[in-house]
Amino acid sequence: MSVQKPVRRMTAPRIAARKGGEPIVSLTSYHAHTAAIVDKYADFILVGDSLGMVMHGMESTVGVTVEMMITHCKAVVRGTQRALVVVDMPFGSYEESPSVAFRNAARIMQDTGCGAVKLEGGARMAETIHFLTERGIPVMAHIGLTPQSTNVMGGFKTQGRDEESWPLHEADAQAGAEAGAFALVLEGMVEPLAARITRQVAIPTIGIGASAECDGQILVLEDMLGLNPRPPKFVKVYGDLGGRIEKAVSDYAEEVRSRAFPTEDQTYR
């Protein structure tokens, strides 16, 4: 009688070891049933603070709280077996000091069972990244277009269009890697700069609106499924789920009003 081997969940060091190898697959997820589907194919799942906009109708990610991240991450962890689960540190939970960042990151990991956290910033957050990793918390860094900083940036603006700004982005990437981050998200960044950074740093780069030369890619699940009526330019829509859901809801409403539903098949006798 054969005994099925237990599923071994992906870890941050295993992701880091994929630098320059097979491309890393990632998507966001915020609840158990979509996470269970994504888990079959993704190397890591990001419980992103984009849930504020996608799930809660917020205009930005700034209003997302630690409690919201914990609630959604618990669901994702329960729905998965093999992918590394990474959680965004929300705005205001890590910027004040490394010790505050550690307290919040430790709470998130203890309460959810996730395998890593992600925070925005390179050079300015290097001290915090180092502080967390030295204390056992794997950190994914995030540079380029950082959504939590859009109020300072003046909106969701592509980074690196001015070649004079490239050294700042390259310094951010190097600082995050040297501080101990196991991977680096490059968002909303011109292709040649993202490709250049990927060649320069020793850790995997994960592109979102960056370059096919990154070591991996991530998209917001709802964007690529067609649930966002105005997806960003960098999104490829792989399915029209929005249209299919609306058709299903429309058919249901029509059958209820015409008393065509429920039928004998859906009725207890």
C-alpha positions in Angstrom: 0.0 0.0 0.0 1.5 3.3 -1.1 1.6 6.2 1.3 1.1 9.6 -0.2 3.9 12.0 0.7 2.8 15.2 2.5 2.8 18.3 0.4 5.9 20.4 1.1 5.0 24.1 1.2 7.2 26.5 -0.7 9.6 28.6 1.5 11.3 32.0 1.1 14.8 30.4 0.7 13.5 28.2 -2.1 12.1 31.2 -3.9 15.4 33.0 -3.4 17.2 30.0 -4.9 15.2 30.4 -8.1 17.2 33.4 -9.2 18.0 33.1 -12.9 16.2 29.7 -13.1 12.6 28.7 -14.0 10.4 31.8 -13.9 8.5 32.3 -10.6 4.7 32.3 -10.9 2.6 34.4 -8.5 -0.9 35.9 -8.2 -2.8 37.6 -5.5 -5.6 36.0 -3.6 -7.8 37.2 -0.7 -10.1 34.2 0.1 -9.9 30.5 0.6 -11.6 29.2 -2.6 -9.7 31.2 -5.1 -6.5 30.5 -3.2 -7.1 26.8 -3.5 -7.2 27.2 -7.3 -4.2 29.4 -7.5 -2.3 27.1 -5.1 -2.1 24.4 -7.8 -0.1 26.6 -10.1 1.6 29.5 -8.2 5.0 29.4 -6.4 3.8 32.1 -4.1 0.5 33.8 -3.4 0.5 37.4 -2.3 -2.3 38.6 0.1 -1.9 42.1 -1.2 -3.1 45.3 0.3 -4.8 45.7 -3.1 -7.6 43.9 -1.3 -8.7 47.3 -0.1 -9.6 48.3 -3.6 -10.5 44.9 -5.0 -12.5 43.5 -2.1 -13.6 46.6 -0.1 -14.1 49.3 -2.8 -11.5 51.7 -1.5 -9.9 54.3 -3.8 -6.4 53.3 -2.7 -4.5 50.9 -0.4 -3.9 53.5 2.3 -7.0 52.7 4.4 -6.1 49.0 4.7 -5.4 47.8 8.3 -3.4 45.1 9.9 -6.6 43.4 11.0 -7.9 43.3 7.5 -4.7 41.7 6.2 -4.8 39.1 9.0 -8.5 38.2 8.3 -7.9 37.7 4.6 -4.5 35.9 5.0 -6.1 33.4 7.4 -8.5 32.4 4.7 -5.8 32.1 2.1 -3.6 29.9 4.3 -6.6 27.7 5.1 -7.2 27.3 1.3 -3.6 26.4 0.4 -1.1 23.6 0.8 1.9 24.2 -1.4 2.4 27.9 -2.3 4.4 30.3 -0.1 1.9 32.8 1.3 3.3 36.4 1.5 1.4 39.2 3.2 1.6 42.9 2.5 2.4 45.1 5.5 -0.2 47.8 5.2 0.5 51.5 5.3 1.4 52.8 8.7 2.4 49.3 10.1 6.1 49.4 9.5 7.4 52.9 8.5 7.7 54.3 12.1 10.6 52.2 13.2 12.1 48.7 12.8 10.7 47.7 16.2 7.2 48.7 15.3 7.6 46.9 12.0 8.8 43.8 13.8 5.8 43.9 16.3 3.3 44.1 13.4 5.0 41.5 11.2 5.4 39.1 14.0 1.7 39.4 14.9 0.7 38.8 11.2 2.9 35.7 11.0 1.8 34.3 14.3 -2.0 34.9 13.7 -2.0 33.7 10.1 0.7 31.1 9.6 2.0 32.9 6.5 5.6 32.4 5.4 6.8 35.9 4.7 5.8 39.6 4.6 6.2 42.3 1.9 6.9 45.9 2.5 7.3 48.9 0.1 10.7 50.7 -0.1 14.3 50.0 -0.9 17.1 52.2 0.6 14.7 54.0 3.0 13.5 50.7 4.4 16.9 48.8 4.4 17.4 49.1 8.1 13.9 47.7 8.7 14.4 44.9 6.3 17.6 43.9 8.0 16.0 44.2 11.5 13.2 41.9 10.5 15.3 39.2 8.6 17.8 39.1 11.5 14.8 38.2 13.8 13.4 35.4 11.6 10.9 37.2 9.4 11.4 36.7 5.7 10.9 40.0 3.8 10.0 40.6 0.2 10.8 44.2 -0.8 8.9 46.3 -3.3 10.3 49.2 -5.4 9.3 51.3 -8.4 5.7 52.3 -8.3 4.8 51.8 -4.7 1.0 52.2 -4.3 1.1 53.2 -0.7 3.1 56.3 -1.7 0.8 57.5 -4.5 -0.2 60.5 -2.5 3.4 61.7 -2.7 4.0 60.5 -6.2 0.9 62.2 -7.5 -0.8 59.1 -8.7 0.0 55.8 -10.3 2.9 56.9 -12.4 5.3 54.7 -14.4 8.8 54.8 -12.9 12.1 55.2 -14.8 10.8 57.2 -17.9 13.6 59.7 -17.1 16.9 57.8 -17.4 18.4 60.2 -14.9 16.3 58.6 -12.2 17.6 55.1 -12.9 20.5 55.3 -10.3 18.0 55.9 -7.5 15.9 52.8 -8.5 19.1 50.7 -8.8 20.3 51.9 -5.4 16.9 51.0 -4.0 17.1 47.5 -5.4 20.7 46.9 -4.2 19.9 48.2 -0.7 16.9 45.9 -0.4 18.9 42.9 -1.5 21.9 43.7 0.7 19.6 44.2 3.7 18.4 40.6 3.4 15.2 40.6 1.3 14.7 37.3 -0.4 13.0 38.7 -3.5 12.1 42.1 -5.0 8.9 43.3 -6.6 9.4 45.7 -9.5 6.2 47.5 -10.2 5.2 50.0 -13.0 8.8 50.3 -14.2 10.1 50.8 -17.8 11.3 47.6 -19.3 15.0 48.4 -19.8 15.4 49.6 -16.2 13.7 46.5 -14.8 15.8 44.2 -17.0 18.9 46.1 -15.8 18.0 45.7 -12.1 17.3 42.0 -12.6 20.8 41.5 -13.9 22.3 43.6 -11.1 20.8 42.1 -8.0 21.5 38.6 -6.5 17.8 38.0 -5.5 14.8 37.2 -7.8 12.9 40.1 -9.2 9.1 39.8 -9.6 7.7 42.0 -12.3 4.3 43.6 -12.4 4.2 46.1 -15.2 8.0 45.7 -15.6 9.9 43.3 -17.8 9.6 39.8 -19.2 13.3 39.5 -18.1 12.3 39.6 -14.5 12.8 36.3 -12.6 9.0 36.0 -12.1 5.7 37.7 -12.6 2.7 38.7 -10.5 -0.7 40.0 -11.3 -3.8 40.8 -9.3 -6.1 37.8 -9.8 -9.2 39.9 -10.3 -7.5 41.9 -13.0 -6.4 39.0 -15.1 -9.8 37.3 -14.7 -11.6 40.3 -16.2 -13.3 41.5 -13.0 -11.8 44.9 -13.2 -13.6 47.1 -15.9 -10.5 49.3 -16.3 -7.4 47.0 -15.9 -3.9 48.7 -16.0 -2.0 48.6 -19.3 0.3 45.9 -18.1 -2.5 43.4 -17.4 -3.3 40.6 -19.9 -6.9 39.6 -19.3 -7.0 35.8 -19.4 -10.8 35.4 -18.9 -14.0 37.4 -19.0 -15.2 36.4 -15.6 -17.0 39.7 -15.1 -19.2 39.1 -18.1 -19.9 35.5 -17.2 -20.9 36.4 -13.7 -23.2 39.2 -14.9 -24.8 36.8 -17.4 -25.4 34.2 -14.6 -26.9 36.8 -12.2 -29.1 38.2 -15.0 -30.4 34.7 -15.9 -31.1 33.9 -12.2 -33.0 37.1 -11.7 -35.1 36.5 -14.8 -36.0 32.9 -13.8 -36.9 34.0 -10.2 -39.2 36.7 -11.6 -40.8 34.3 -14.1 -41.1 31.6 -11.4 -38.9 29.3 -13.6 -36.6 28.8 -10.6 -36.7 26.7 -8.5 -37.9 23.6 -10.4 -38.7 20.1 -9.3 -34.9 19.3 -9.3 -34.2 22.0 -6.7 -37.2 21.3 -4.5 -37.5 19.0 -1.4 -40.6 16.7 -1.3 
